[in-house]
């Protein structure tokens, strides 16, 4: 049963990101990346916008990108869990 719930949640999360892809609501996520260490990914896209060896470099780039776009940077830890949210949306 738990696996079914995880699959449903995963499908819901995929839809959430898909709905925001290519819109002003697309946010930037700093996530662990197998190939380069850390990546900045825009919601709804599989390929990273930016990769870096260090988390701090990826965070700085995500902040810059989110501020420029007027959206949010969402920082994940090494386990992929959300660690911090940085809001650059226009109020």
PDB file of N, CA, C and O in Angstrom, chain B, residues numbered from 101:
ATOM      1  N   UNK B 101       0.803  -1.195   0.000  1.00  0.00           N
ATOM      2  CA  UNK B 101       0.000   0.000   0.000  1.00  0.00           C
ATOM      3  C   UNK B 101       0.852   1.268   0.000  1.00  0.00           C
ATOM      4  O   UNK B 101       0.560   2.212  -0.734  1.00  0.00           O
ATOM      5  N   UNK B 102       1.888   1.294   0.807  1.00  0.00           N
ATOM      6  CA  UNK B 102       2.722   2.492   0.901  1.00  0.00           C
ATOM      7  C   UNK B 102       3.329   2.832  -0.453  1.00  0.00           C
ATOM      8  O   UNK B 102       3.445   4.005  -0.805  1.00  0.00           O
ATOM      9  N   UNK B 103       3.713   1.824  -1.206  1.00  0.00           N
ATOM     10  CA  UNK B 103       4.290   2.090  -2.518  1.00  0.00           C
ATOM     11  C   UNK B 103       3.294   2.760  -3.439  1.00  0.00           C
ATOM     12  O   UNK B 103       3.666   3.639  -4.215  1.00  0.00           O
ATOM     13  N   UNK B 104       2.018   2.356  -3.368  1.00  0.00           N
ATOM     14  CA  UNK B 104       1.003   2.999  -4.190  1.00  0.00           C
ATOM     15  C   UNK B 104       0.853   4.465  -3.829  1.00  0.00           C
ATOM     16  O   UNK B 104       0.723   5.309  -4.716  1.00  0.00           O
ATOM     17  N   UNK B 105       0.870   4.783  -2.535  1.00  0.00           N
ATOM     18  CA  UNK B 105       0.781   6.172  -2.112  1.00  0.00           C
ATOM     19  C   UNK B 105       1.975   6.978  -2.594  1.00  0.00           C
ATOM     20  O   UNK B 105       1.826   8.126  -3.013  1.00  0.00           O
ATOM     21  N   UNK B 106       3.162   6.382  -2.535  1.00  0.00           N
ATOM     22  CA  UNK B 106       4.345   7.068  -3.029  1.00  0.00           C
ATOM     23  C   UNK B 106       4.237   7.319  -4.527  1.00  0.00           C
ATOM     24  O   UNK B 106       4.640   8.377  -5.010  1.00  0.00           O
ATOM     25  N   UNK B 107       3.696   6.357  -5.262  1.00  0.00           N
ATOM     26  CA  UNK B 107       3.538   6.542  -6.697  1.00  0.00           C
ATOM     27  C   UNK B 107       2.525   7.633  -6.998  1.00  0.00           C
ATOM     28  O   UNK B 107       2.725   8.424  -7.919  1.00  0.00           O
ATOM     29  N   UNK B 108       1.445   7.686  -6.238  1.00  0.00           N
ATOM     30  CA  UNK B 108       0.448   8.733  -6.430  1.00  0.00           C
ATOM     31  C   UNK B 108       1.067  10.092  -6.138  1.00  0.00           C
ATOM     32  O   UNK B 108       0.908  11.030  -6.918  1.00  0.00           O
ATOM     33  N   UNK B 109       1.771  10.199  -5.021  1.00  0.00           N
ATOM     34  CA  UNK B 109       2.411  11.452  -4.675  1.00  0.00           C
ATOM     35  C   UNK B 109       3.414  11.840  -5.758  1.00  0.00           C
ATOM     36  O   UNK B 109       3.493  13.009  -6.136  1.00  0.00           O
ATOM     37  N   UNK B 110       4.161  10.900  -6.247  1.00  0.00           N
ATOM     38  CA  UNK B 110       5.126  11.170  -7.285  1.00  0.00           C
ATOM     39  C   UNK B 110       4.430  11.681  -8.549  1.00  0.00           C
ATOM     40  O   UNK B 110       4.911  12.619  -9.185  1.00  0.00           O
ATOM     41  N   UNK B 111       3.304  11.072  -8.914  1.00  0.00           N
ATOM     42  CA  UNK B 111       2.546  11.525 -10.074  1.00  0.00           C
ATOM     43  C   UNK B 111       2.014  12.937  -9.859  1.00  0.00           C
ATOM     44  O   UNK B 111       2.031  13.759 -10.774  1.00  0.00           O
ATOM     45  N   UNK B 112       1.538  13.216  -8.636  1.00  0.00           N
ATOM     46  CA  UNK B 112       1.044  14.555  -8.319  1.00  0.00           C
ATOM     47  C   UNK B 112       2.168  15.580  -8.397  1.00  0.00           C
ATOM     48  O   UNK B 112       1.979  16.682  -8.911  1.00  0.00           O
ATOM     49  N   UNK B 113       3.336  15.209  -7.885  1.00  0.00           N
ATOM     50  CA  UNK B 113       4.472  16.112  -7.943  1.00  0.00           C
ATOM     51  C   UNK B 113       4.884  16.355  -9.393  1.00  0.00           C
ATOM     52  O   UNK B 113       5.191  17.485  -9.771  1.00  0.00           O
ATOM     53  N   UNK B 114       4.891  15.310 -10.193  1.00  0.00           N
ATOM     54  CA  UNK B 114       5.238  15.470 -11.604  1.00  0.00           C
ATOM     55  C   UNK B 114       4.268  16.417 -12.295  1.00  0.00           C
ATOM     56  O   UNK B 114       4.682  17.265 -13.086  1.00  0.00           O
ATOM     57  N   UNK B 115       2.980  16.277 -11.999  1.00  0.00           N
ATOM     58  CA  UNK B 115       1.970  17.149 -12.602  1.00  0.00           C
ATOM     59  C   UNK B 115       2.151  18.583 -12.130  1.00  0.00           C
ATOM     60  O   UNK B 115       2.025  19.520 -12.918  1.00  0.00           O
ATOM     61  N   UNK B 116       2.445  18.755 -10.847  1.00  0.00           N
ATOM     62  CA  UNK B 116       2.682  20.090 -10.284  1.00  0.00           C
ATOM     63  C   UNK B 116       3.806  20.782 -11.048  1.00  0.00           C
ATOM     64  O   UNK B 116       3.671  21.936 -11.453  1.00  0.00           O
ATOM     65  N   UNK B 117       4.911  20.073 -11.240  1.00  0.00           N
ATOM     66  CA  UNK B 117       6.047  20.654 -11.944  1.00  0.00           C
ATOM     67  C   UNK B 117       5.733  20.868 -13.417  1.00  0.00           C
ATOM     68  O   UNK B 117       6.127  21.880 -13.997  1.00  0.00           O
ATOM     69  N   UNK B 118       5.029  19.925 -14.023  1.00  0.00           N
ATOM     70  CA  UNK B 118       4.680  20.033 -15.440  1.00  0.00           C
ATOM     71  C   UNK B 118       3.798  21.256 -15.685  1.00  0.00           C
ATOM     72  O   UNK B 118       3.972  21.961 -16.679  1.00  0.00           O
ATOM     73  N   UNK B 119       2.858  21.504 -14.783  1.00  0.00           N
ATOM     74  CA  UNK B 119       1.952  22.648 -14.917  1.00  0.00           C
ATOM     75  C   UNK B 119       2.696  23.976 -14.878  1.00  0.00           C
ATOM     76  O   UNK B 119       2.240  24.953 -15.473  1.00  0.00           O
ATOM     77  N   UNK B 120       3.820  24.029 -14.196  1.00  0.00           N
ATOM     78  CA  UNK B 120       4.564  25.268 -14.039  1.00  0.00           C
ATOM     79  C   UNK B 120       5.712  25.411 -15.031  1.00  0.00           C
ATOM     80  O   UNK B 120       6.288  26.492 -15.151  1.00  0.00           O
ATOM     81  N   UNK B 121       6.047  24.364 -15.727  1.00  0.00           N
ATOM     82  CA  UNK B 121       7.148  24.391 -16.689  1.00  0.00           C
ATOM     83  C   UNK B 121       6.875  25.449 -17.746  1.00  0.00           C
ATOM     84  O   UNK B 121       5.779  25.519 -18.300  1.00  0.00           O
ATOM     85  N   UNK B 122       7.872  26.262 -18.016  1.00  0.00           N
ATOM     86  CA  UNK B 122       7.746  27.266 -19.049  1.00  0.00           C
ATOM     87  C   UNK B 122       6.878  28.452 -18.658  1.00  0.00           C
ATOM     88  O   UNK B 122       6.546  29.276 -19.510  1.00  0.00           O
ATOM     89  N   UNK B 123       6.504  28.554 -17.391  1.00  0.00           N
ATOM     90  CA  UNK B 123       5.701  29.682 -16.927  1.00  0.00           C
ATOM     91  C   UNK B 123       6.525  30.522 -15.964  1.00  0.00           C
ATOM     92  O   UNK B 123       7.624  30.139 -15.562  1.00  0.00           O
ATOM     93  N   UNK B 124       5.974  31.669 -15.603  1.00  0.00           N
ATOM     94  CA  UNK B 124       6.636  32.521 -14.621  1.00  0.00           C
ATOM     95  C   UNK B 124       6.662  31.865 -13.246  1.00  0.00           C
ATOM     96  O   UNK B 124       7.430  32.274 -12.375  1.00  0.00           O
ATOM     97  N   UNK B 125       5.821  30.842 -13.048  1.00  0.00           N
ATOM     98  CA  UNK B 125       5.774  30.160 -11.769  1.00  0.00           C
ATOM     99  C   UNK B 125       6.848  29.083 -11.633  1.00  0.00           C
ATOM    100  O   UNK B 125       7.011  28.517 -10.552  1.00  0.00           O
ATOM    101  N   UNK B 126       7.578  28.791 -12.700  1.00  0.00           N
ATOM    102  CA  UNK B 126       8.627  27.775 -12.631  1.00  0.00           C
ATOM    103  C   UNK B 126       9.712  28.260 -11.680  1.00  0.00           C
ATOM    104  O   UNK B 126      10.241  29.361 -11.828  1.00  0.00           O
ATOM    105  N   UNK B 127      10.028  27.433 -10.721  1.00  0.00           N
ATOM    106  CA  UNK B 127      11.025  27.778  -9.717  1.00  0.00           C
ATOM    107  C   UNK B 127      12.323  27.025  -9.986  1.00  0.00           C
ATOM    108  O   UNK B 127      12.351  26.075 -10.769  1.00  0.00           O
ATOM    109  N   UNK B 128      13.386  27.455  -9.336  1.00  0.00           N
ATOM    110  CA  UNK B 128      14.693  26.828  -9.500  1.00  0.00           C
ATOM    111  C   UNK B 128      15.019  26.008  -8.261  1.00  0.00           C
ATOM    112  O   UNK B 128      14.931  26.500  -7.136  1.00  0.00           O
ATOM    113  N   UNK B 129      15.398  24.754  -8.479  1.00  0.00           N
ATOM    114  CA  UNK B 129      15.734  23.838  -7.387  1.00  0.00           C
ATOM    115  C   UNK B 129      17.227  23.523  -7.426  1.00  0.00           C
ATOM    116  O   UNK B 129      17.779  23.216  -8.483  1.00  0.00           O
ATOM    117  N   UNK B 130      17.865  23.602  -6.275  1.00  0.00           N
ATOM    118  CA  UNK B 130      19.249  23.145  -6.128  1.00  0.00           C
ATOM    119  C   UNK B 130      19.166  21.718  -5.605  1.00  0.00           C
ATOM    120  O   UNK B 130      18.655  21.474  -4.512  1.00  0.00           O
ATOM    121  N   UNK B 131      19.673  20.777  -6.400  1.00  0.00           N
ATOM    122  CA  UNK B 131      19.557  19.358  -6.066  1.00  0.00           C
ATOM    123  C   UNK B 131      20.887  18.641  -6.284  1.00  0.00           C
ATOM    124  O   UNK B 131      21.705  19.077  -7.093  1.00  0.00           O
ATOM    125  N   UNK B 132      21.103  17.531  -5.557  1.00  0.00           N
ATOM    126  CA  UNK B 132      22.291  16.717  -5.848  1.00  0.00           C
ATOM    127  C   UNK B 132      22.220  16.217  -7.280  1.00  0.00           C
ATOM    128  O   UNK B 132      21.144  15.905  -7.790  1.00  0.00           O
ATOM    129  N   UNK B 133      23.383  16.144  -7.925  1.00  0.00           N
ATOM    130  CA  UNK B 133      23.437  15.725  -9.328  1.00  0.00           C
ATOM    131  C   UNK B 133      24.538  14.694  -9.481  1.00  0.00           C
ATOM    132  O   UNK B 133      25.690  14.943  -9.125  1.00  0.00           O
ATOM    133  N   UNK B 134      24.180  13.537 -10.010  1.00  0.00           N
ATOM    134  CA  UNK B 134      25.126  12.422 -10.110  1.00  0.00           C
ATOM    135  C   UNK B 134      26.384  12.768 -10.891  1.00  0.00           C
ATOM    136  O   UNK B 134      27.487  12.393 -10.493  1.00  0.00           O
ATOM    137  N   UNK B 135      26.225  13.481 -11.999  1.00  0.00           N
ATOM    138  CA  UNK B 135      27.357  13.710 -12.893  1.00  0.00           C
ATOM    139  C   UNK B 135      28.274  14.846 -12.447  1.00  0.00           C
ATOM    140  O   UNK B 135      29.493  14.749 -12.585  1.00  0.00           O
ATOM    141  N   UNK B 136      27.699  15.918 -11.914  1.00  0.00           N
ATOM    142  CA  UNK B 136      28.498  17.112 -11.631  1.00  0.00           C
ATOM    143  C   UNK B 136      28.580  17.503 -10.167  1.00  0.00           C
ATOM    144  O   UNK B 136      29.262  18.476  -9.843  1.00  0.00           O
ATOM    145  N   UNK B 137      27.920  16.793  -9.274  1.00  0.00           N
ATOM    146  CA  UNK B 137      27.918  17.170  -7.869  1.00  0.00           C
ATOM    147  C   UNK B 137      26.607  17.815  -7.469  1.00  0.00           C
ATOM    148  O   UNK B 137      25.856  17.242  -6.679  1.00  0.00           O
ATOM    149  N   UNK B 138      26.309  19.023  -8.009  1.00  0.00           N
ATOM    150  CA  UNK B 138      25.076  19.754  -7.701  1.00  0.00           C
ATOM    151  C   UNK B 138      24.532  20.379  -8.971  1.00  0.00           C
ATOM    152  O   UNK B 138      25.281  20.711  -9.889  1.00  0.00           O
ATOM    153  N   UNK B 139      23.221  20.533  -9.009  1.00  0.00           N
ATOM    154  CA  UNK B 139      22.587  21.104 -10.189  1.00  0.00           C
ATOM    155  C   UNK B 139      21.501  22.085  -9.788  1.00  0.00           C
ATOM    156  O   UNK B 139      20.911  21.989  -8.712  1.00  0.00           O
ATOM    157  N   UNK B 140      21.253  23.035 -10.688  1.00  0.00           N
ATOM    158  CA  UNK B 140      20.102  23.921 -10.588  1.00  0.00           C
ATOM    159  C   UNK B 140      19.167  23.496 -11.703  1.00  0.00           C
ATOM    160  O   UNK B 140      19.516  23.544 -12.882  1.00  0.00           O
ATOM    161  N   UNK B 141      17.964  23.076 -11.306  1.00  0.00           N
ATOM    162  CA  UNK B 141      16.972  22.634 -12.284  1.00  0.00           C
ATOM    163  C   UNK B 141      15.735  23.514 -12.197  1.00  0.00           C
ATOM    164  O   UNK B 141      15.275  23.862 -11.110  1.00  0.00           O
ATOM    165  N   UNK B 142      15.211  23.862 -13.355  1.00  0.00           N
ATOM    166  CA  UNK B 142      13.945  24.590 -13.412  1.00  0.00           C
ATOM    167  C   UNK B 142      12.832  23.561 -13.324  1.00  0.00           C
ATOM    168  O   UNK B 142      12.918  22.494 -13.932  1.00  0.00           O
ATOM    169  N   UNK B 143      11.783  23.877 -12.565  1.00  0.00           N
ATOM    170  CA  UNK B 143      10.654  22.957 -12.434  1.00  0.00           C
ATOM    171  C   UNK B 143      10.142  22.549 -13.808  1.00  0.00           C
ATOM    172  O   UNK B 143      10.002  23.377 -14.709  1.00  0.00           O
ATOM    173  N   UNK B 144       9.868  21.262 -13.948  1.00  0.00           N
ATOM    174  CA  UNK B 144       9.306  20.731 -15.175  1.00  0.00           C
ATOM    175  C   UNK B 144      10.338  20.320 -16.204  1.00  0.00           C
ATOM    176  O   UNK B 144       9.982  19.801 -17.262  1.00  0.00           O
ATOM    177  N   UNK B 145      11.614  20.544 -15.912  1.00  0.00           N
ATOM    178  CA  UNK B 145      12.666  20.173 -16.855  1.00  0.00           C
ATOM    179  C   UNK B 145      13.579  19.121 -16.233  1.00  0.00           C
ATOM    180  O   UNK B 145      13.946  19.199 -15.061  1.00  0.00           O
ATOM    181  N   UNK B 146      13.931  18.144 -17.049  1.00  0.00           N
ATOM    182  CA  UNK B 146      14.825  17.082 -16.571  1.00  0.00           C
ATOM    183  C   UNK B 146      16.284  17.521 -16.578  1.00  0.00           C
ATOM    184  O   UNK B 146      17.054  17.168 -15.685  1.00  0.00           O
ATOM    185  N   UNK B 147      16.651  18.288 -17.587  1.00  0.00           N
ATOM    186  CA  UNK B 147      18.050  18.698 -17.726  1.00  0.00           C
ATOM    187  C   UNK B 147      18.335  19.922 -16.854  1.00  0.00           C
ATOM    188  O   UNK B 147      17.517  20.838 -16.773  1.00  0.00           O
ATOM    189  N   UNK B 148      19.498  19.930 -16.207  1.00  0.00           N
ATOM    190  CA  UNK B 148      19.837  21.074 -15.358  1.00  0.00           C
ATOM    191  C   UNK B 148      20.108  22.337 -16.175  1.00  0.00           C
ATOM    192  O   UNK B 148      20.578  22.275 -17.312  1.00  0.00           O
ATOM    193  N   UNK B 149      19.804  23.467 -15.574  1.00  0.00           N
ATOM    194  CA  UNK B 149      20.137  24.776 -16.154  1.00  0.00           C
ATOM    195  C   UNK B 149      21.609  25.092 -15.877  1.00  0.00           C
ATOM    196  O   UNK B 149      22.253  25.839 -16.615  1.00  0.00           O
ATOM    197  N   UNK B 150      22.128  24.495 -14.779  1.00  0.00           N
ATOM    198  CA  UNK B 150      23.477  24.819 -14.312  1.00  0.00           C
ATOM    199  C   UNK B 150      23.966  23.655 -13.468  1.00  0.00           C
ATOM    200  O   UNK B 150      23.185  23.053 -12.732  1.00  0.00           O
ATOM    201  N   UNK B 151      25.244  23.333 -13.564  1.00  0.00           N
ATOM    202  CA  UNK B 151      25.836  22.317 -12.694  1.00  0.00           C
ATOM    203  C   UNK B 151      27.106  22.883 -12.055  1.00  0.00           C
ATOM    204  O   UNK B 151      27.763  23.762 -12.613  1.00  0.00           O
ATOM    205  N   UNK B 152      27.432  22.359 -10.876  1.00  0.00           N
ATOM    206  CA  UNK B 152      28.604  22.831 -10.139  1.00  0.00           C
ATOM    207  C   UNK B 152      29.160  21.702  -9.297  1.00  0.00           C
ATOM    208  O   UNK B 152      28.463  20.737  -8.985  1.00  0.00           O
ATOM    209  N   UNK B 153      30.418  21.834  -8.935  1.00  0.00           N
ATOM    210  CA  UNK B 153      31.052  20.857  -8.055  1.00  0.00           C
ATOM    211  C   UNK B 153      30.582  21.018  -6.618  1.00  0.00           C
ATOM    212  O   UNK B 153      30.507  20.039  -5.875  1.00  0.00           O
ATOM    213  N   UNK B 154      30.264  22.250  -6.220  1.00  0.00           N
ATOM    214  CA  UNK B 154      29.885  22.493  -4.827  1.00  0.00           C
ATOM    215  C   UNK B 154      28.435  22.956  -4.718  1.00  0.00           C
ATOM    216  O   UNK B 154      27.892  23.573  -5.634  1.00  0.00           O
ATOM    217  N   UNK B 155      27.829  22.646  -3.587  1.00  0.00           N
ATOM    218  CA  UNK B 155      26.469  23.077  -3.318  1.00  0.00           C
ATOM    219  C   UNK B 155      26.402  24.600  -3.250  1.00  0.00           C
ATOM    220  O   UNK B 155      25.453  25.204  -3.750  1.00  0.00           O
ATOM    221  N   UNK B 156      27.408  25.223  -2.632  1.00  0.00           N
ATOM    222  CA  UNK B 156      27.376  26.679  -2.474  1.00  0.00           C
ATOM    223  C   UNK B 156      27.392  27.396  -3.819  1.00  0.00           C
ATOM    224  O   UNK B 156      26.724  28.419  -3.974  1.00  0.00           O
ATOM    225  N   UNK B 157      28.144  26.883  -4.799  1.00  0.00           N
ATOM    226  CA  UNK B 157      28.144  27.490  -6.134  1.00  0.00           C
ATOM    227  C   UNK B 157      26.771  27.354  -6.792  1.00  0.00           C
ATOM    228  O   UNK B 157      26.284  28.288  -7.429  1.00  0.00           O
ATOM    229  N   UNK B 158      26.162  26.196  -6.633  1.00  0.00           N
ATOM    230  CA  UNK B 158      24.831  25.971  -7.210  1.00  0.00           C
ATOM    231  C   UNK B 158      23.798  26.874  -6.534  1.00  0.00           C
ATOM    232  O   UNK B 158      22.906  27.394  -7.204  1.00  0.00           O
ATOM    233  N   UNK B 159      23.906  27.064  -5.227  1.00  0.00           N
ATOM    234  CA  UNK B 159      22.981  27.933  -4.504  1.00  0.00           C
ATOM    235  C   UNK B 159      23.111  29.370  -4.994  1.00  0.00           C
ATOM    236  O   UNK B 159      22.103  30.036  -5.228  1.00  0.00           O
ATOM    237  N   UNK B 160      24.327  29.851  -5.150  1.00  0.00           N
ATOM    238  CA  UNK B 160      24.530  31.229  -5.617  1.00  0.00           C
ATOM    239  C   UNK B 160      23.917  31.432  -7.006  1.00  0.00           C
ATOM    240  O   UNK B 160      23.303  32.466  -7.270  1.00  0.00           O
ATOM    241  N   UNK B 161      24.081  30.465  -7.872  1.00  0.00           N
ATOM    242  CA  UNK B 161      23.508  30.577  -9.220  1.00  0.00           C
ATOM    243  C   UNK B 161      21.987  30.504  -9.172  1.00  0.00           C
ATOM    244  O   UNK B 161      21.314  31.242  -9.893  1.00  0.00           O
ATOM    245  N   UNK B 162      21.437  29.634  -8.345  1.00  0.00           N
ATOM    246  CA  UNK B 162      19.980  29.535  -8.211  1.00  0.00           C
ATOM    247  C   UNK B 162      19.403  30.842  -7.682  1.00  0.00           C
ATOM    248  O   UNK B 162      18.348  31.282  -8.140  1.00  0.00           O
ATOM    249  N   UNK B 163      20.075  31.462  -6.731  1.00  0.00           N
ATOM    250  CA  UNK B 163      19.625  32.754  -6.198  1.00  0.00           C
ATOM    251  C   UNK B 163      19.594  33.797  -7.318  1.00  0.00           C
ATOM    252  O   UNK B 163      18.620  34.536  -7.462  1.00  0.00           O
ATOM    253  N   UNK B 164      20.663  33.848  -8.102  1.00  0.00           N
ATOM    254  CA  UNK B 164      20.743  34.814  -9.186  1.00  0.00           C
ATOM    255  C   UNK B 164      19.630  34.587 -10.202  1.00  0.00           C
ATOM    256  O   UNK B 164      18.965  35.534 -10.625  1.00  0.00           O
ATOM    257  N   UNK B 165      19.430  33.336 -10.591  1.00  0.00           N
ATOM    258  CA  UNK B 165      18.419  32.996 -11.584  1.00  0.00           C
ATOM    259  C   UNK B 165      17.007  33.298 -11.067  1.00  0.00           C
ATOM    260  O   UNK B 165      16.176  33.839 -11.797  1.00  0.00           O
ATOM    261  N   UNK B 166      16.746  32.950  -9.817  1.00  0.00           N
ATOM    262  CA  UNK B 166      15.420  33.174  -9.233  1.00  0.00           C
ATOM    263  C   UNK B 166      15.135  34.666  -9.079  1.00  0.00           C
ATOM    264  O   UNK B 166      14.021  35.119  -9.339  1.00  0.00           O
ATOM    265  N   UNK B 167      16.131  35.418  -8.661  1.00  0.00           N
ATOM    266  CA  UNK B 167      15.940  36.860  -8.509  1.00  0.00           C
ATOM    267  C   UNK B 167      15.665  37.508  -9.861  1.00  0.00           C
ATOM    268  O   UNK B 167      14.777  38.352  -9.986  1.00  0.00           O
ATOM    269  N   UNK B 168      16.424  37.112 -10.861  1.00  0.00           N
ATOM    270  CA  UNK B 168      16.234  37.643 -12.217  1.00  0.00           C
ATOM    271  C   UNK B 168      14.846  37.309 -12.763  1.00  0.00           C
ATOM    272  O   UNK B 168      14.221  38.129 -13.436  1.00  0.00           O
ATOM    273  N   UNK B 169      14.369  36.096 -12.467  1.00  0.00           N
ATOM    274  CA  UNK B 169      13.073  35.647 -12.972  1.00  0.00           C
ATOM    275  C   UNK B 169      11.910  36.066 -12.070  1.00  0.00           C
ATOM    276  O   UNK B 169      10.752  35.931 -12.464  1.00  0.00           O
ATOM    277  N   UNK B 170      12.196  36.569 -10.875  1.00  0.00           N
ATOM    278  CA  UNK B 170      11.148  36.943  -9.938  1.00  0.00           C
ATOM    279  C   UNK B 170      10.370  35.743  -9.436  1.00  0.00           C
ATOM    280  O   UNK B 170       9.142  35.770  -9.353  1.00  0.00           O
ATOM    281  N   UNK B 171      11.102  34.685  -9.101  1.00  0.00           N
ATOM    282  CA  UNK B 171      10.471  33.454  -8.633  1.00  0.00           C
ATOM    283  C   UNK B 171      11.170  32.970  -7.369  1.00  0.00           C
ATOM    284  O   UNK B 171      11.741  33.780  -6.639  1.00  0.00           O
ATOM    285  N   UNK B 172      11.140  31.682  -7.096  1.00  0.00           N
ATOM    286  CA  UNK B 172      11.744  31.132  -5.883  1.00  0.00           C
ATOM    287  C   UNK B 172      12.911  30.211  -6.206  1.00  0.00           C
ATOM    288  O   UNK B 172      12.954  29.570  -7.256  1.00  0.00           O
ATOM    289  N   UNK B 173      13.857  30.164  -5.270  1.00  0.00           N
ATOM    290  CA  UNK B 173      14.914  29.167  -5.286  1.00  0.00           C
ATOM    291  C   UNK B 173      14.614  28.206  -4.138  1.00  0.00           C
ATOM    292  O   UNK B 173      14.407  28.626  -3.000  1.00  0.00           O
ATOM    293  N   UNK B 174      14.594  26.931  -4.450  1.00  0.00           N
ATOM    294  CA  UNK B 174      14.294  25.909  -3.453  1.00  0.00           C
ATOM    295  C   UNK B 174      15.544  25.049  -3.286  1.00  0.00           C
ATOM    296  O   UNK B 174      16.000  24.398  -4.226  1.00  0.00           O
ATOM    297  N   UNK B 175      16.082  25.062  -2.077  1.00  0.00           N
ATOM    298  CA  UNK B 175      17.353  24.398  -1.805  1.00  0.00           C
ATOM    299  C   UNK B 175      17.110  23.049  -1.146  1.00  0.00           C
ATOM    300  O   UNK B 175      16.432  22.960  -0.123  1.00  0.00           O
ATOM    301  N   UNK B 176      17.667  22.002  -1.739  1.00  0.00           N
ATOM    302  CA  UNK B 176      17.535  20.645  -1.232  1.00  0.00           C
ATOM    303  C   UNK B 176      18.853  20.212  -0.606  1.00  0.00           C
ATOM    304  O   UNK B 176      19.919  20.692  -0.991  1.00  0.00           O
ATOM    305  N   UNK B 177      18.775  19.297   0.367  1.00  0.00           N
ATOM    306  CA  UNK B 177      19.988  18.768   0.975  1.00  0.00           C
ATOM    307  C   UNK B 177      20.468  17.553   0.179  1.00  0.00           C
ATOM    308  O   UNK B 177      19.913  17.229  -0.871  1.00  0.00           O
ATOM    309  N   UNK B 178      21.496  16.892   0.687  1.00  0.00           N
ATOM    310  CA  UNK B 178      22.085  15.748  -0.021  1.00  0.00           C
ATOM    311  C   UNK B 178      21.116  14.586  -0.186  1.00  0.00           C
ATOM    312  O   UNK B 178      21.277  13.762  -1.086  1.00  0.00           O
ATOM    313  N   UNK B 179      20.098  14.519   0.691  1.00  0.00           N
ATOM    314  CA  UNK B 179      19.087  13.462   0.606  1.00  0.00           C
ATOM    315  C   UNK B 179      17.929  13.853  -0.305  1.00  0.00           C
ATOM    316  O   UNK B 179      17.009  13.063  -0.516  1.00  0.00           O
ATOM    317  N   UNK B 180      17.973  15.073  -0.848  1.00  0.00           N
ATOM    318  CA  UNK B 180      16.919  15.534  -1.736  1.00  0.00           C
ATOM    319  C   UNK B 180      15.763  16.213  -1.034  1.00  0.00           C
ATOM    320  O   UNK B 180      14.813  16.644  -1.688  1.00  0.00           O
ATOM    321  N   UNK B 181      15.822  16.319   0.293  1.00  0.00           N
ATOM    322  CA  UNK B 181      14.744  16.967   1.045  1.00  0.00           C
ATOM    323  C   UNK B 181      14.935  18.484   1.038  1.00  0.00           C
ATOM    324  O   UNK B 181      16.062  18.981   1.046  1.00  0.00           O
ATOM    325  N   UNK B 182      13.816  19.209   1.023  1.00  0.00           N
ATOM    326  CA  UNK B 182      13.886  20.671   1.006  1.00  0.00           C
ATOM    327  C   UNK B 182      14.502  21.174   2.299  1.00  0.00           C
ATOM    328  O   UNK B 182      14.086  20.803   3.397  1.00  0.00           O
ATOM    329  N   UNK B 183      15.502  22.025   2.141  1.00  0.00           N
ATOM    330  CA  UNK B 183      16.245  22.573   3.270  1.00  0.00           C
ATOM    331  C   UNK B 183      15.891  24.048   3.492  1.00  0.00           C
ATOM    332  O   UNK B 183      15.849  24.512   4.631  1.00  0.00           O
ATOM    333  N   UNK B 184      15.636  24.786   2.400  1.00  0.00           N
ATOM    334  CA  UNK B 184      15.354  26.210   2.521  1.00  0.00           C
ATOM    335  C   UNK B 184      14.619  26.702   1.283  1.00  0.00           C
ATOM    336  O   UNK B 184      14.763  26.139   0.198  1.00  0.00           O
ATOM    337  N   UNK B 185      13.829  27.759   1.457  1.00  0.00           N
ATOM    338  CA  UNK B 185      13.116  28.407   0.363  1.00  0.00           C
ATOM    339  C   UNK B 185      13.528  29.871   0.342  1.00  0.00           C
ATOM    340  O   UNK B 185      13.499  30.545   1.371  1.00  0.00           O
ATOM    341  N   UNK B 186      13.909  30.356  -0.827  1.00  0.00           N
ATOM    342  CA  UNK B 186      14.273  31.753  -0.985  1.00  0.00           C
ATOM    343  C   UNK B 186      13.308  32.377  -1.969  1.00  0.00           C
ATOM    344  O   UNK B 186      13.259  31.984  -3.134  1.00  0.00           O
ATOM    345  N   UNK B 187      12.540  33.348  -1.504  1.00  0.00           N
ATOM    346  CA  UNK B 187      11.471  33.924  -2.304  1.00  0.00           C
ATOM    347  C   UNK B 187      11.904  35.246  -2.928  1.00  0.00           C
ATOM    348  O   UNK B 187      12.225  36.201  -2.221  1.00  0.00           O
ATOM    349  N   UNK B 188      11.909  35.291  -4.256  1.00  0.00           N
ATOM    350  CA  UNK B 188      12.219  36.509  -4.995  1.00  0.00           C
ATOM    351  C   UNK B 188      11.022  36.965  -5.820  1.00  0.00           C
ATOM    352  O   UNK B 188      11.164  37.767  -6.744  1.00  0.00           O
ATOM    353  N   UNK B 189       9.829  36.446  -5.480  1.00  0.00           N
ATOM    354  CA  UNK B 189       8.635  36.814  -6.212  1.00  0.00           C
ATOM    355  C   UNK B 189       8.269  38.251  -5.907  1.00  0.00           C
ATOM    356  O   UNK B 189       8.466  38.731  -4.791  1.00  0.00           O
ATOM    357  N   UNK B 190       7.730  38.939  -6.914  1.00  0.00           N
ATOM    358  CA  UNK B 190       7.246  40.308  -6.702  1.00  0.00           C
ATOM    359  C   UNK B 190       6.068  40.279  -5.760  1.00  0.00           C
ATOM    360  O   UNK B 190       5.176  39.442  -5.896  1.00  0.00           O
ATOM    361  N   UNK B 191       6.061  41.146  -4.851  1.00  0.00           N
ATOM    362  CA  UNK B 191       4.983  41.202  -3.859  1.00  0.00           C
ATOM    363  C   UNK B 191       3.885  42.133  -4.339  1.00  0.00           C
ATOM    364  O   UNK B 191       2.885  42.318  -3.645  1.00  0.00           O
TER     365      UNK B 191
END
